[in-house]
Amino acid sequence: MIGIGDKKPPKRTTEEILAAGRARAQLAKANMAAEAEKNAAEAKQITAQLPKWPDAVRGVPNAVLRSALFGAVRRGQRAFQQGIEKASIDGVTVIHTGPQLDQADLDVWEHCLHLARTNVLGKRIQFTAGGFLTAIGRSTGNTQHEWLKGSLRRLMTSLVELEDGKKTYAGQLIHYWGRDKETGQNVLEINPSIAVLYGSDGWTSIEFEIRRALKKQPLAQWLHGFYCTHARPYPFKVATIHGLCGSEAKQMFSFRQELRQALTKLAEVTGWTWEIDDADLLHVAKTGTASQGRNQLKKATKKHGIAPMQARHSAYAGTA
């Protein structure tokens, strides 16, 4: 009710009423779009999944294999790295905070991803330590159980910032690792965001049996992973390889000796050929057929007393 002396509110014109209605409609539409975008992002995160590669291979992001994140280093005391940018090829950036990681840690991380590939990422996976160790080709004694715990701790406490072109990931290598008190099993969780690094062309299949045949030879393992990411490898300076693999060799003379030994072993297992020319460029050729590669692997595993797995894939695992 309007009292004496009160002014009546001015009447709105038809145009003002229509404009106000349009503004409310636009605001509601914007809110709905924002909510839909949020729901879509959450749904995408919830349903993120790794590619389902075969049992005989391990799927690894190229950014990891083309850098010194898992270095070709010897066993021993681990340095703690605080925001260290690791050596990598052009187009890839890797920054690491956490204990130094080696090729044995890569075996563990690869198998963690292997277990996670059959589930939606973010879902916790249960496994036994003994089964895990057997799967990566290790014995199951107490010492190995303690080593596995240490490796899983290193992976969980490692924070990485990875960029591979437009693909980016920032977070832990393992989002969660612990023990289920009810079942007594280990529990593992991978951050769903890590799936971004894969896509259709961001990862490589690594034949596990070849990697296993190179056990305890970290430089040969690193070379295998690195060159698997190249369908037709181009020459690299030996000094470039020295940096990329994270070698601890202080003298290039010593590294060249180690590199030649690793390449000889790699050629023995894969059938690939290699040459270091007068310009100190390393040439690697992934020659031969898949059947020839399998024969090379069979001979190498027999020579070194490694029992081959029943499941086997092509020895020539390139970019997926």
Residue frames as qw, qx, qy, qz and C-alpha x, y, z in Angstrom:
[[0.000, 0.890, 0.456, 0.000, 0.00, 0.00, 0.00],
 [0.426, 0.341, -0.001, 0.838, 1.32, 3.42, -0.92],
 [0.250, -0.647, -0.488, 0.530, 0.98, 6.09, 1.72],
 [0.176, 0.965, 0.195, -0.016, 0.25, 9.75, 1.32],
 [0.083, -0.906, 0.361, 0.203, 3.24, 11.52, -0.18],
 [0.636, -0.224, 0.675, 0.300, 4.82, 8.26, -1.44],
 [0.349, 0.546, -0.447, -0.617, 5.80, 8.25, -5.05],
 [0.928, 0.208, 0.245, -0.189, 4.51, 5.50, -7.27],
 [0.539, -0.318, 0.621, 0.472, 7.25, 3.39, -8.85],
 [0.355, 0.514, -0.365, -0.691, 7.62, 4.22, -12.50],
 [0.892, 0.250, 0.317, -0.205, 5.96, 1.80, -14.84],
 [0.401, -0.348, 0.685, 0.498, 8.37, -0.25, -16.96],
 [0.531, 0.478, -0.305, -0.630, 7.96, -0.15, -20.65],
 [0.965, 0.169, 0.100, -0.171, 7.26, -3.29, -22.66],
 [0.640, 0.612, -0.412, 0.213, 10.79, -3.16, -24.03],
 [0.122, -0.604, 0.645, -0.451, 12.29, -3.05, -20.52],
 [0.810, -0.173, 0.418, -0.373, 10.17, -6.00, -19.40],
 [0.925, 0.373, -0.067, -0.025, 11.22, -8.03, -22.45],
 [0.390, 0.687, -0.522, 0.321, 14.89, -7.07, -21.96],
 [0.414, -0.501, 0.621, -0.439, 14.78, -8.16, -18.32],
 [0.929, 0.045, 0.263, -0.256, 13.22, -11.46, -19.38],
 [0.789, 0.540, -0.267, 0.122, 15.91, -12.01, -21.98],
 [0.068, 0.686, -0.607, 0.396, 18.64, -11.25, -19.40],
 [0.674, -0.322, 0.544, -0.381, 17.18, -13.78, -16.97],
 [0.950, 0.274, 0.085, -0.122, 16.97, -16.38, -19.74],
 [0.565, 0.666, -0.426, 0.236, 20.57, -15.75, -20.76],
 [0.225, -0.600, 0.641, -0.423, 21.74, -16.02, -17.15],
 [0.849, -0.108, 0.417, -0.306, 19.86, -19.30, -16.69],
 [0.876, 0.469, -0.110, 0.009, 21.30, -20.62, -19.95],
 [0.292, 0.706, -0.558, 0.325, 24.83, -19.65, -18.87],
 [0.499, -0.453, 0.614, -0.411, 24.34, -21.35, -15.50],
 [0.939, 0.122, 0.243, -0.209, 23.07, -24.50, -17.19],
 [0.721, 0.610, -0.300, 0.133, 26.01, -24.52, -19.59],
 [0.000, -0.671, 0.635, -0.384, 28.47, -24.09, -16.73],
 [0.712, -0.260, 0.537, -0.369, 26.83, -26.91, -14.79],
 [0.936, 0.333, 0.053, -0.101, 26.84, -29.15, -17.86],
 [0.494, 0.693, -0.469, 0.238, 30.52, -28.40, -18.47],
 [0.303, -0.559, 0.654, -0.410, 31.31, -29.19, -14.84],
 [0.866, -0.039, 0.401, -0.296, 29.38, -32.46, -15.01],
 [0.842, 0.517, -0.155, 0.010, 31.06, -33.40, -18.27],
 [0.225, 0.699, -0.603, 0.311, 34.50, -32.71, -16.79],
 [0.533, -0.387, 0.639, -0.398, 33.68, -34.79, -13.73],
 [0.930, 0.193, 0.224, -0.218, 32.31, -37.60, -15.88],
 [0.662, 0.647, -0.363, 0.106, 35.40, -37.50, -18.07],
 [0.057, -0.623, 0.689, -0.365, 37.62, -37.72, -15.00],
 [0.731, -0.194, 0.527, -0.389, 35.59, -40.55, -13.53],
 [0.921, 0.305, 0.221, -0.101, 35.66, -42.58, -16.75],
 [0.233, 0.800, -0.541, -0.112, 39.30, -41.88, -17.69],
 [0.938, -0.119, 0.324, 0.019, 40.98, -45.12, -18.71],
 [0.194, -0.591, 0.652, 0.434, 44.31, -46.21, -20.13],
 [0.651, 0.369, -0.501, -0.435, 44.54, -48.02, -23.47],
 [0.884, -0.218, 0.367, -0.191, 44.07, -51.78, -23.09],
 [0.352, 0.629, -0.676, -0.154, 47.40, -53.04, -24.39],
 [0.883, 0.002, -0.458, -0.104, 48.14, -56.82, -24.48],
 [0.803, -0.593, 0.053, 0.044, 49.59, -58.71, -21.50],
 [0.862, 0.056, 0.065, 0.499, 52.97, -59.12, -23.19],
 [0.371, 0.486, 0.005, 0.791, 53.68, -55.39, -23.41],
 [0.283, -0.606, -0.434, 0.604, 53.72, -52.36, -21.14],
 [0.242, 0.792, 0.339, 0.447, 52.25, -49.02, -22.21],
 [0.493, -0.478, -0.175, 0.706, 54.43, -46.06, -21.24],
 [0.207, 0.949, 0.150, -0.183, 54.02, -42.33, -22.02],
 [0.715, 0.512, -0.016, 0.475, 56.59, -41.14, -24.56],
 [0.066, -0.896, 0.194, -0.395, 57.50, -38.16, -22.37],
 [0.742, -0.580, 0.332, -0.053, 58.85, -40.57, -19.75],
 [0.908, 0.067, 0.288, 0.297, 60.83, -42.73, -22.19],
 [0.542, 0.655, 0.074, 0.522, 62.32, -39.72, -23.97],
 [0.167, -0.863, 0.227, -0.419, 63.82, -38.22, -20.82],
 [0.395, 0.308, -0.744, 0.443, 66.10, -38.93, -17.88],
 [0.616, -0.487, 0.100, -0.611, 63.22, -39.22, -15.39],
 [0.941, -0.262, 0.213, -0.024, 64.03, -42.91, -14.83],
 [0.167, 0.836, -0.506, -0.132, 67.75, -42.66, -15.31],
 [0.901, 0.219, -0.354, 0.125, 70.29, -45.25, -16.37],
 [0.129, -0.730, 0.512, -0.434, 71.91, -45.13, -12.94],
 [0.494, 0.107, -0.836, 0.213, 73.44, -47.74, -10.67],
 [0.632, -0.621, -0.456, -0.080, 71.95, -48.91, -7.41],
 [0.469, 0.026, -0.406, 0.784, 72.92, -47.01, -4.30],
 [0.091, -0.518, -0.463, 0.714, 72.03, -43.99, -2.23],
 [0.233, 0.685, 0.565, 0.397, 69.34, -41.83, -3.83],
 [0.152, -0.029, -0.100, 0.983, 69.67, -38.08, -4.10],
 [0.160, 0.702, 0.623, -0.306, 66.54, -36.01, -3.40],
 [0.267, 0.214, 0.406, 0.847, 65.71, -33.80, -6.36],
 [0.054, 0.643, 0.478, -0.596, 63.83, -30.55, -5.75],
 [0.422, 0.821, 0.167, -0.346, 62.14, -29.22, -8.88],
 [0.348, -0.432, 0.630, 0.543, 64.90, -30.54, -11.15],
 [0.686, 0.575, -0.088, -0.437, 64.32, -30.27, -14.89],
 [0.750, -0.155, 0.609, 0.208, 65.44, -33.58, -16.35],
 [0.006, -0.380, 0.628, 0.679, 67.15, -33.86, -19.72],
 [0.605, 0.438, 0.637, -0.191, 64.66, -34.61, -22.51],
 [0.405, 0.248, 0.567, 0.673, 64.27, -34.33, -26.26],
 [0.099, 0.016, -0.109, -0.989, 62.88, -31.19, -27.88],
 [0.510, -0.269, -0.455, -0.679, 59.15, -30.77, -27.31],
 [0.736, -0.415, -0.534, 0.022, 59.21, -32.62, -23.98],
 [0.050, -0.615, 0.427, -0.661, 59.61, -31.04, -20.54],
 [0.773, -0.344, -0.532, 0.046, 60.03, -33.09, -17.38],
 [0.074, -0.615, 0.436, -0.653, 60.40, -31.52, -13.92],
 [0.750, -0.224, -0.620, 0.042, 60.86, -33.85, -10.96],
 [0.261, -0.606, 0.457, -0.597, 60.62, -33.41, -7.21],
 [0.927, -0.269, 0.098, -0.241, 61.39, -36.46, -5.11],
 [0.631, -0.457, 0.587, 0.220, 63.96, -39.23, -4.68],
 [0.217, 0.518, -0.653, -0.507, 66.01, -40.08, -7.76],
 [0.876, 0.175, 0.313, -0.321, 64.38, -42.81, -9.85],
 [0.132, -0.451, 0.800, 0.374, 66.09, -45.58, -11.80],
 [0.477, 0.145, -0.678, -0.540, 65.19, -48.27, -14.33],
 [0.203, -0.168, -0.941, 0.211, 64.13, -50.71, -11.61],
 [0.203, 0.387, 0.462, -0.772, 61.61, -48.12, -10.43],
 [0.432, 0.293, -0.378, -0.765, 60.40, -47.92, -14.02],
 [0.297, -0.044, -0.942, -0.147, 59.73, -51.68, -13.95],
 [0.024, -0.366, -0.776, 0.514, 57.49, -51.10, -10.92],
 [0.277, 0.434, 0.110, -0.850, 55.71, -48.06, -12.41],
 [0.360, 0.179, -0.684, -0.609, 55.13, -49.88, -15.69],
 [0.254, -0.206, -0.945, 0.001, 53.48, -52.75, -13.86],
 [0.098, 0.410, 0.543, -0.726, 51.35, -50.37, -11.79],
 [0.382, 0.376, -0.219, -0.816, 50.04, -48.89, -15.04],
 [0.315, 0.077, -0.884, -0.336, 49.64, -52.40, -16.43],
 [0.075, -0.326, -0.881, 0.334, 47.39, -53.34, -13.51],
 [0.170, 0.479, 0.318, -0.800, 45.46, -50.09, -13.80],
 [0.157, 0.182, -0.562, -0.792, 44.72, -50.43, -17.52],
 [0.220, -0.286, -0.898, -0.253, 41.81, -52.82, -16.99],
 [0.188, -0.657, -0.641, 0.350, 39.97, -50.49, -14.61],
 [0.070, 0.915, 0.192, 0.347, 38.68, -46.95, -14.60],
 [0.459, 0.281, -0.385, 0.749, 41.52, -44.74, -13.34],
 [0.295, -0.461, 0.252, -0.798, 41.03, -43.52, -9.82],
 [0.895, -0.285, -0.129, -0.317, 39.61, -46.85, -8.73],
 [0.333, -0.648, 0.671, -0.135, 41.75, -48.63, -6.16],
 [0.815, 0.275, -0.492, -0.135, 43.37, -51.87, -7.27],
 [0.703, -0.555, 0.420, -0.145, 44.37, -54.65, -4.91],
 [0.757, 0.449, -0.472, 0.050, 47.38, -56.90, -5.44],
 [0.859, -0.479, 0.051, 0.171, 49.73, -59.14, -3.50],
 [0.104, -0.851, 0.466, 0.220, 53.37, -58.16, -3.16],
 [0.576, -0.215, 0.758, 0.218, 54.46, -61.68, -4.11],
 [0.614, 0.568, 0.538, 0.102, 52.36, -61.66, -7.28],
 [0.209, 0.967, -0.067, -0.126, 53.68, -58.21, -8.20],
 [0.303, -0.688, 0.612, 0.243, 57.31, -59.25, -7.75],
 [0.636, 0.076, 0.741, 0.202, 56.80, -62.41, -9.80],
 [0.517, 0.771, 0.372, -0.014, 55.16, -60.40, -12.57],
 [0.195, 0.947, -0.248, -0.064, 58.19, -58.12, -12.93],
 [0.817, 0.386, -0.388, 0.183, 60.63, -61.02, -12.89],
 [0.015, -0.615, 0.596, -0.516, 61.93, -60.79, -9.34],
 [0.429, -0.107, -0.867, 0.228, 62.20, -63.29, -6.50],
 [0.473, -0.653, -0.316, -0.500, 59.78, -63.12, -3.59],
 [0.618, -0.186, -0.552, 0.528, 62.06, -63.17, -0.54],
 [0.311, -0.800, -0.368, 0.359, 61.91, -60.66, 2.31],
 [0.353, -0.374, 0.207, 0.832, 64.63, -58.49, 0.78],
 [0.088, 0.248, 0.616, 0.743, 62.66, -58.12, -2.44],
 [0.205, -0.745, -0.632, -0.059, 59.46, -57.37, -0.53],
 [0.339, -0.721, -0.156, 0.584, 61.24, -54.53, 1.28],
 [0.274, -0.133, 0.435, 0.847, 62.73, -53.29, -2.01],
 [0.001, 0.524, 0.697, 0.490, 59.24, -53.19, -3.58],
 [0.266, -0.820, -0.450, 0.233, 57.91, -51.16, -0.66],
 [0.355, -0.535, 0.111, 0.758, 60.77, -48.70, -1.11],
 [0.187, 0.114, 0.596, 0.772, 60.13, -48.37, -4.84],
 [0.111, -0.688, -0.668, -0.262, 56.40, -47.80, -4.33],
 [0.325, -0.772, -0.263, 0.478, 57.20, -45.13, -1.72],
 [0.312, -0.296, 0.322, 0.843, 59.56, -43.40, -4.16],
 [0.065, 0.348, 0.679, 0.643, 56.91, -43.40, -6.87],
 [0.222, -0.773, -0.594, -0.022, 54.21, -42.12, -4.52],
 [0.345, -0.770, -0.114, 0.525, 56.41, -39.31, -3.19],
 [0.372, -0.065, 0.439, 0.815, 57.61, -38.27, -6.65],
 [0.319, 0.780, 0.323, -0.430, 55.87, -35.20, -8.08],
 [0.463, 0.031, 0.549, 0.695, 56.30, -34.68, -11.79],
 [0.357, 0.723, 0.107, -0.582, 55.38, -31.93, -14.23],
 [0.510, 0.033, 0.728, 0.457, 55.27, -33.44, -17.71],
 [0.443, 0.693, 0.027, -0.568, 54.69, -31.67, -21.01],
 [0.453, -0.011, 0.761, 0.465, 54.68, -33.43, -24.36],
 [0.022, 0.361, 0.548, 0.754, 53.44, -31.00, -26.97],
 [0.410, -0.427, -0.088, -0.801, 49.91, -30.11, -25.82],
 [0.790, -0.347, -0.503, -0.052, 49.73, -33.06, -23.42],
 [0.028, 0.563, -0.503, 0.655, 50.39, -32.05, -19.82],
 [0.762, -0.448, -0.465, -0.047, 50.29, -33.76, -16.44],
 [0.052, 0.550, -0.522, 0.650, 51.25, -32.53, -12.98],
 [0.801, -0.422, 0.072, -0.419, 50.98, -34.86, -10.01],
 [0.536, -0.468, 0.701, -0.049, 52.32, -37.98, -8.37],
 [0.311, 0.299, -0.829, -0.356, 53.48, -40.97, -10.38],
 [0.358, -0.330, -0.873, -0.003, 51.36, -43.10, -8.01],
 [0.311, -0.594, -0.095, -0.736, 48.42, -41.25, -6.46],
 [0.656, -0.500, 0.345, -0.448, 48.01, -43.69, -3.57],
 [0.665, 0.165, -0.727, 0.053, 49.65, -46.83, -2.25],
 [0.423, -0.458, 0.520, -0.583, 48.84, -48.55, 1.02],
 [0.195, 0.045, -0.979, 0.047, 47.69, -51.77, 2.61],
 [0.643, -0.349, -0.277, -0.623, 44.14, -53.03, 3.14],
 [0.221, -0.379, 0.762, -0.477, 44.03, -54.24, 6.75],
 [0.805, 0.050, 0.327, -0.492, 41.03, -56.46, 6.10],
 [0.916, 0.385, -0.072, -0.084, 42.40, -58.36, 3.09],
 [0.698, -0.492, 0.353, 0.382, 46.11, -57.93, 3.82],
 [0.674, 0.432, 0.365, 0.475, 46.63, -56.93, 0.20],
 [0.265, -0.264, 0.098, 0.922, 48.35, -53.87, -1.21],
 [0.302, 0.799, 0.504, -0.132, 46.16, -51.13, -2.62],
 [0.382, -0.110, 0.347, 0.849, 47.10, -48.93, -5.56],
 [0.303, 0.824, 0.436, -0.197, 45.51, -45.89, -7.20],
 [0.449, 0.084, 0.345, 0.820, 46.57, -43.96, -10.33],
 [0.127, 0.524, 0.164, -0.826, 45.55, -40.34, -10.90],
 [0.592, 0.583, 0.557, -0.008, 42.92, -40.25, -13.71],
 [0.211, 0.919, -0.105, -0.315, 44.58, -37.14, -15.17],
 [0.383, -0.482, 0.683, 0.392, 47.58, -39.22, -16.25],
 [0.636, 0.409, 0.646, 0.107, 45.46, -40.60, -19.12],
 [0.298, 0.914, 0.008, -0.275, 45.98, -37.26, -20.89],
 [0.197, -0.665, 0.628, 0.353, 49.58, -38.27, -21.65],
 [0.541, 0.056, 0.820, 0.178, 48.41, -41.25, -23.69],
 [0.484, 0.582, -0.082, -0.648, 45.83, -40.24, -26.29],
 [0.914, 0.381, 0.108, -0.087, 46.28, -41.96, -29.65],
 [0.718, 0.563, -0.207, 0.353, 49.92, -41.07, -30.17],
 [0.160, -0.836, 0.357, -0.384, 51.44, -40.19, -26.80],
 [0.697, -0.458, 0.531, -0.153, 52.59, -43.63, -25.68],
 [0.448, 0.494, -0.722, -0.186, 54.65, -46.62, -26.73],
 [0.967, -0.181, -0.029, -0.176, 54.29, -50.37, -26.28],
 [0.007, 0.671, -0.732, 0.116, 57.37, -51.85, -24.59],
 [0.860, 0.003, -0.491, -0.141, 57.77, -55.59, -24.93],
 [0.600, -0.699, 0.301, -0.245, 58.30, -56.75, -21.38],
 [0.970, -0.085, 0.139, 0.178, 60.18, -59.93, -22.25],
 [0.604, 0.575, -0.117, 0.539, 62.85, -57.90, -24.06],
 [0.186, -0.800, 0.260, -0.508, 63.10, -55.54, -21.11],
 [0.851, -0.463, 0.213, -0.127, 63.39, -58.52, -18.79],
 [0.914, 0.210, 0.005, 0.347, 66.22, -59.94, -20.92],
 [0.365, 0.639, -0.189, 0.650, 68.09, -56.66, -20.29],
 [0.642, -0.741, -0.178, -0.077, 67.67, -56.92, -16.51],
 [0.664, -0.609, 0.086, 0.426, 70.46, -55.35, -14.40],
 [0.487, 0.085, 0.339, 0.800, 71.66, -53.42, -17.44],
 [0.078, 0.740, 0.417, -0.522, 70.07, -50.01, -16.90],
 [0.057, 0.537, -0.349, -0.766, 71.62, -48.27, -19.90],
 [0.014, -0.040, -0.886, -0.462, 70.53, -51.05, -22.26],
 [0.039, 0.585, 0.791, -0.176, 67.01, -50.87, -20.79],
 [0.071, 0.713, 0.141, -0.684, 66.90, -47.10, -21.17],
 [0.031, 0.345, -0.613, -0.711, 68.12, -47.34, -24.79],
 [0.048, 0.277, 0.934, 0.220, 65.48, -49.96, -25.55],
 [0.068, 0.716, 0.600, -0.351, 62.67, -47.76, -24.20],
 [0.005, 0.662, -0.125, -0.739, 64.00, -44.63, -25.88],
 [0.050, 0.260, -0.708, -0.655, 64.42, -46.17, -29.34],
 [0.129, 0.404, 0.905, 0.029, 61.08, -47.94, -29.14],
 [0.159, 0.742, 0.375, -0.532, 59.48, -44.49, -29.24],
 [0.183, 0.633, -0.396, -0.639, 61.02, -43.90, -32.69],
 [0.884, 0.350, 0.271, -0.150, 59.68, -45.83, -35.66],
 [0.763, 0.481, -0.027, 0.431, 62.72, -44.76, -37.70],
 [0.537, -0.724, -0.052, 0.430, 65.37, -43.44, -35.32],
 [0.444, 0.841, -0.117, 0.285, 67.51, -40.54, -36.48],
 [0.684, 0.162, -0.415, 0.578, 71.14, -40.07, -35.37],
 [0.428, -0.896, -0.064, -0.095, 71.93, -38.59, -31.98],
 [0.243, 0.698, -0.547, 0.393, 75.22, -37.27, -30.69],
 [0.658, -0.127, -0.682, 0.295, 76.76, -39.56, -28.09],
 [0.124, 0.060, -0.432, 0.891, 76.92, -36.56, -25.76],
 [0.512, -0.203, -0.134, -0.823, 73.17, -36.07, -26.24],
 [0.786, -0.193, -0.567, -0.154, 72.46, -39.69, -25.30],
 [0.457, 0.034, -0.616, 0.641, 74.72, -39.23, -22.27],
 [0.165, -0.099, 0.284, -0.939, 72.50, -36.42, -21.02],
 [0.637, -0.140, -0.320, -0.687, 69.17, -37.92, -22.00],
 [0.758, -0.144, -0.636, -0.021, 69.76, -41.20, -20.17],
 [0.524, -0.794, 0.106, -0.288, 70.85, -39.47, -16.96],
 [0.859, 0.130, -0.358, 0.341, 74.21, -41.23, -16.92],
 [0.527, -0.841, 0.070, 0.099, 76.38, -40.65, -13.87],
 [0.819, 0.087, 0.125, 0.554, 79.59, -41.22, -15.86],
 [0.184, -0.860, 0.018, 0.476, 81.81, -38.17, -15.43],
 [0.167, -0.494, 0.605, 0.602, 84.12, -38.93, -18.34],
 [0.716, 0.457, -0.103, -0.517, 82.80, -39.34, -21.89],
 [0.326, 0.434, -0.833, -0.107, 85.46, -41.97, -22.53],
 [0.183, -0.021, 0.913, -0.364, 83.96, -44.14, -19.79],
 [0.591, 0.376, 0.360, -0.617, 80.44, -43.50, -21.04],
 [0.566, 0.498, -0.476, -0.453, 81.35, -44.51, -24.60],
 [0.150, 0.239, -0.957, 0.062, 82.65, -47.84, -23.32],
 [0.321, 0.204, 0.768, -0.515, 79.47, -48.41, -21.32],
 [0.575, 0.482, 0.029, -0.661, 77.33, -47.32, -24.27],
 [0.442, 0.408, -0.724, -0.339, 79.02, -49.76, -26.68],
 [0.003, 0.045, -0.973, 0.226, 78.48, -52.62, -24.24],
 [0.418, 0.353, 0.554, -0.628, 74.81, -51.69, -23.78],
 [0.559, 0.509, -0.241, -0.608, 74.23, -51.38, -27.53],
 [0.276, 0.298, -0.900, -0.161, 75.87, -54.75, -28.15],
 [0.160, 0.149, 0.898, -0.382, 73.55, -56.34, -25.59],
 [0.482, 0.468, 0.263, -0.692, 70.53, -54.54, -27.05],
 [0.483, 0.462, -0.547, -0.504, 71.41, -55.75, -30.55],
 [0.090, 0.153, -0.983, 0.052, 71.79, -59.29, -29.25],
 [0.258, 0.303, 0.784, -0.476, 68.29, -59.27, -27.80],
 [0.447, 0.626, 0.270, -0.580, 66.41, -57.30, -30.50],
 [0.679, 0.337, 0.514, 0.400, 68.31, -57.84, -33.74],
 [0.175, 0.979, 0.056, -0.085, 68.71, -54.07, -34.16],
 [0.751, 0.206, -0.014, 0.627, 71.98, -52.73, -35.55],
 [0.218, -0.955, -0.069, 0.186, 74.00, -49.72, -34.46],
 [0.696, 0.298, 0.013, 0.653, 77.03, -47.65, -35.40],
 [0.251, -0.872, -0.062, 0.416, 78.88, -44.65, -33.99],
 [0.672, 0.643, 0.118, 0.348, 80.33, -42.70, -36.91],
 [0.589, 0.142, -0.144, 0.783, 83.34, -40.39, -37.14],
 [0.107, -0.547, -0.032, -0.830, 81.19, -37.41, -36.18],
 [0.009, 0.016, -0.795, 0.607, 80.32, -39.19, -32.90],
 [0.617, -0.009, -0.062, -0.784, 76.73, -39.71, -34.06],
 [0.344, -0.029, 0.921, -0.180, 74.94, -42.84, -32.89],
 [0.551, 0.132, -0.458, -0.685, 72.90, -44.56, -35.62],
 [0.403, 0.009, 0.869, -0.288, 70.40, -47.24, -34.58],
 [0.470, 0.120, -0.553, -0.677, 68.50, -49.23, -37.22],
 [0.623, -0.011, 0.635, -0.457, 65.49, -51.31, -36.20],
 [0.431, 0.361, -0.665, -0.491, 66.04, -53.79, -39.01],
 [0.038, 0.037, -0.997, 0.053, 64.74, -57.30, -39.55],
 [0.514, -0.340, -0.540, -0.572, 61.31, -58.89, -39.34],
 [0.627, -0.503, 0.239, -0.545, 59.21, -59.61, -36.27],
 [0.992, -0.080, -0.094, -0.035, 59.98, -63.35, -36.54],
 [0.648, 0.408, -0.374, 0.522, 63.72, -62.62, -36.71],
 [0.166, -0.602, 0.359, -0.694, 63.36, -60.45, -33.63],
 [0.851, -0.362, 0.107, -0.365, 61.61, -63.25, -31.77],
 [0.935, 0.142, -0.232, 0.226, 64.39, -65.67, -32.72],
 [0.327, 0.551, -0.400, 0.655, 67.00, -63.20, -31.46],
 [0.479, -0.541, 0.290, -0.628, 65.14, -62.86, -28.19],
 [0.970, -0.163, -0.064, -0.165, 64.76, -66.62, -27.81],
 [0.781, 0.299, -0.343, 0.429, 68.49, -67.13, -28.30],
 [0.085, 0.575, -0.378, 0.720, 69.36, -64.34, -25.88],
 [0.672, -0.474, 0.197, -0.535, 67.03, -65.53, -23.12],
 [0.988, -0.037, -0.148, 0.028, 68.31, -69.09, -23.48],
 [0.600, 0.451, -0.371, 0.546, 71.92, -67.93, -23.39],
 [0.025, -0.461, 0.429, -0.776, 71.38, -65.96, -20.17],
 [0.208, -0.161, -0.918, 0.296, 69.17, -68.54, -18.49],
 [0.335, 0.146, 0.269, -0.891, 65.97, -66.50, -18.61],
 [0.259, 0.325, 0.909, 0.041, 62.82, -68.56, -19.04],
 [0.121, -0.131, -0.364, -0.914, 60.63, -66.93, -21.69],
 [0.452, 0.196, 0.495, -0.716, 57.02, -66.12, -20.84],
 [0.437, 0.353, 0.820, 0.113, 54.27, -68.00, -22.59],
 [0.319, 0.881, 0.332, -0.104, 52.71, -64.81, -23.87],
 [0.469, -0.289, 0.316, 0.772, 54.84, -63.02, -26.41],
 [0.401, 0.853, 0.229, -0.242, 54.36, -60.12, -28.79],
 [0.663, 0.668, -0.036, 0.335, 56.43, -58.60, -31.58],
 [0.679, -0.320, -0.098, 0.653, 60.01, -57.78, -30.61],
 [0.265, 0.216, 0.207, 0.917, 59.60, -54.59, -32.55],
 [0.132, -0.756, -0.599, 0.228, 57.40, -52.51, -30.29],
 [0.260, 0.285, 0.145, 0.911, 57.07, -49.04, -31.77],
 [0.197, 0.040, 0.261, -0.944, 54.91, -46.09, -31.00],
 [0.213, 0.392, 0.884, -0.141, 51.37, -47.22, -30.39]]
